[in-house]
Amino acid sequence: MFNGKRIIITGGTGTLGRAVIKYIFANYSPEKVIVFSRDEFKQFNMRKEFPDPQYDKLRFLLGDVRDYERLKTALHGVDYVVHAAALKQVPMLEYNPEEAVKTNVLGSMNVVRACIENNVKRAVLVSTDKSVNPISLYGATKLTAEKLFIAANAYNKTEFCCVRYGNVIGSRGSVIPYFQELIKNGSDYLPLTNKLMTRFWITTGEAVNLVMRGLSDLPAGKILIPMAKSMTMGELAGAMNPWYSTVESGIRAGEKMHESLSSEDNANVCILDGDEIKDFHKIYTSDKAERMTGGELVEKINGG
């Protein structure tokens, strides 16, 4: 399906972008895959990670999704867009709201406009469970981005859809690498906000599968969500090292005790990923989802 096609990934130097690139080159022969991001040093390091000749069709473009003209130029001749660029740190965005809006909302609006201007075939927004009944600014900006993508299907031939998931095991900035670093450095405790807080967890491979399905057979205007399992933060800490004590600091600004992948209000636009794509019409919250065992988590951390 992607043979001979041009694909661009905004925010492509992150964990998901790297994994999507590896998947595409392992399974297809694209004409070009473009990483569009604003950090030249990350692009420099990534270029070394993806050497020729295997990745000779990989290109790097500096730019910011806040800059519409640059984005429009970058999308010229592109067939597929994965929009992963975003500011994501919940507490930080609570105290820097304008920056969150500029990147996550106005940036997504620019992506939509540039797709329409360039007659892109399909665009997928990478969203988050925090967009469901949001209390954080981050969640509210991603909800707005979802609305922008879904509404854009009324404008032209570009097909817009979204994928929405929770925490990715091992992704940059997540709690698991943070805990691993503390354990490695000999810390005698693991800091938690609240040990009863629950979160959804999926692997990077599962996130890639969602994105690729979004690029292929997800109906336009829909949001694809995974059949994700959840854990309490106390269970997660215990799975990583049962001999460590924990210290609770309390919930931070913008955080929830439990997250949702679907709510009663937006279930009509959600599709559950599985053996077959099907409509999904129920509330899906992390406190009521199937629990991931400690053994499953360790296996996934180790690449199983």
N, C-alpha and C positions, 0 to 999 in steps of 0.2 A: 504493500500500500504506500510506503514511503520511499520506495525506490525512485530515484531521479527527482525527488522533491526537495524543496528548500524549507528548512525549519529554523525558527529562532526561539531562543529561550531567554526571556528577560530575567535578570538576577541569576544567570546561569552558572556563576562560580560557586554557588552553594552546594550543599550535600545532594539535594534533589537534582539540580542541573547536571552535576557530574554523573550521577547514576543514570539519568535519562540519556545522556550522550553515549555512555558505554552500551546501554541497551540498543539504541538505534544503530550504532556502528556494528554491533555484534549480530544484528538480525536483518539489516537492510543496507542498501547502497544509495544513500541520499546524494543529491547533487551538492548540497551544502548544508551544514549545521552551524548556526551563528550563536555565539554567546554575546549577549548584550548586557553590559553592566558598567558601573562607574568607577570601580577600583582597579587601577592599572597594575598594582602589585599582585593582586589575586589572579588577574588574567595572566601575568607573567609566569607565576608559579604553575598555573593550570596548563599553560602551553607546554611546559616541561613534562607534566604528568600525562599528556596526550600527544605523544610524538608521531611524526611521520614514519613510515608511510601508512600505518593503520588509520591515522586520523588526518590524512592529508586534505580532507574535505571540511575540516573544522576551521572556523574563522572566529576572530574576536573583534568586537566593535565596542569602543568606549562610548558611553552615553548614559543619560539619566532619563528614566521614564517621565520625569517632570518636564523635560524638554520635548515638546511636541514635534518641532521641526526635525530634530535629530532622529527621533523615533520614526517619523514618517519616512525619512530617507532610509533608515535601517530596514524597514519592512518592505521596501520596494522589491517586487518579484517573489516575495515569500508566500509559501503555500499554507504553512501551519505555524501557529504561535502558541507557546507555553508561557503564560504570564505568571512568573514566580517571584518577581521583584517585589519586596515589601519590607517595611520596618516592622519588627515583630516582638520586641521586648516589652512585655505588658507594663511593668512598673515605670520604665523609662518613658514610654509613650504617654502615660498618665500625666507626666510633668513636662512633656514636649508635644502638646497636642497639635500645634500648627504643622510641625514636621511630619507627623503621622498622616494628617489630612493631605498634605502636598504629595507625598509618595503613594500612599495606599488608595486614596480617593481620586485626586486629580491625575496621578500617574495612570491609574486604571482607566480613567476617562480618556486619557491620551492614547492608550493602547487601543481602545474601542474605535476612536476616530481614525487612527492610523490604519487599522485593519480595514475599515470601510473604504478609506481613501485608496488603499492598495488592492482592493478586491481579494483579500486573503480568504482562503477556502474555509478554514476553521480555526477558532481560538479557544483555548482552555485556560480558565482562571484557577490557580491553586489557592484554595481557601482553607478555613480552619473551623474547628468545632466552636471556637470562641465567637463566631458570627451568629450563633443561635441564641436568641434572647440575650444579647450582649449587655454586660455591665461595664466592660472595659472600653476605653477608646479604641484600642486595637481591634476588638471584636466588632465595634460599631463601624469602623472603617472598612473592615472586610465584608460585613453585611452590605454596606453601600456598594462595594465593588461587585459583589454578587448581583445586586439589583441592576447595576449598570450593564453587566454582561448579559443577563437574562433579557432585559428590555431591548438591548441592541439588536435582537433578532428581527425586530420590526423594520429595520432600515434597509438592508440590502442582502446580497447573496451570502455574505459571511455567516457561518454558523457559530454561535457563541454558546458555551456551556461551562460548567464549573465542576471541580472535584473538591470535596471537603473531607478532611480527616483530622485526627488528633495529633498526639506527640509521636515523633518518629524516633525510634530507638537509635541512639548514637549520632543523631544529627547535631550540627554545630550549634552551641548555645543551649542544648537540652540538659536536663539534670543528670542524666546517666554519665556522660563524659566528665561532668563536674564531680560527681561522687567517685568515679574511677581515679581522678587526679588526687582527690583528698586521701583516698585509701593508699594510693601509691606513695604519697608524701608522708604517710605515717600519722595522719590525723586520728585522734581517738574518738571522734564522734562525727556523725553526718547531720548537717543542719536541715530541718524540715520546717515548713510553715505550719502544717497541721498533718499529723500522721493518718488521719481519717479521710483526708482529701483524696478523691479518686480522679484518675485520668485515663483516657484511651491511649493505647499503644499499638503502633504498627511498625513493621520493618521498612527500611528504605526500598527494598524490592517490592513490597506491597504498595508503597506510595507510587513507585514507577508504573506498576501495573494499572493503577487507577488513572494516572495521567495518560498512558498510552490508550487505555480504553476511551478516555475522554476525547482523544484525538481521532478515534476511529468510529465506533458505533454508538456512542451516547447521543440520544436525541437532543437536538438543539433546544436550549432553554431549560435544561434539566440540571440537577446537581447530583453527582454520583458520590455515594458514601460507602465506606467499607463495613464489613461485618466484624468490627473491631472488638477486642476484649479490653477490659480495664483492670487496674490495680489501685489499691490505696497507696499513698506515698510511704506509709509504714511497711506495707508488704514489699514494695520495691526496694527500700533500704535493706530490709531483712534478707531479701533474695540476693542482693549484691554482696553482703557480708553479714551473716547472722550474729557475729560477735561484736559488732559495733553498736555503741549507744547512739541515741538520737537526741537532738535538742530542738524543741519547737519554738519558733519565733513569732508565730501568728500570721494570719493571712495578710498578704500585701495588697496595696491599692490596685483595684481592678481585677482581683482574682475571685474566682468562685470556688466553693467547696466541690462542686461536681459540674462536669461539662455535658453538653448535648450535641449529638450529631444530627438530630432531627427533633422538631417540636410539633405540637398539634397545629400550630399556625402555618408551618411551611412544609409539612410532610407531602403536600400535593405536588411539589416540584422536585422531591427527592426520589432517587432511584437507588435501590440497594444493590451493591455489587455482589456477584455470586456466579454460579454456573450459568445463569441466565439473567439478563437485565429484566427487572420487573419493577412496577410501581411499589412504593413503600409508604404505608399509611399508618405509622405509629410513632409514639414518642420513643426516643432512643437516648437514654442518659447513662453516664458512666457509673452511677451508683447502683443501677439496676441491670447493667449489661453483664454478660458472662465474664467471670473473673479469669485472668491469666494467672497461672501458677508460677511460683518462683522458678521451678525447673524450666518452664517454657520461656520465661524471660531470659534466664541465663543462656539457654540454647540460642535464642534470637540474638542476644548480644554477641555471642561467639560465631554468628553467621549461619546458624542452623535454620 
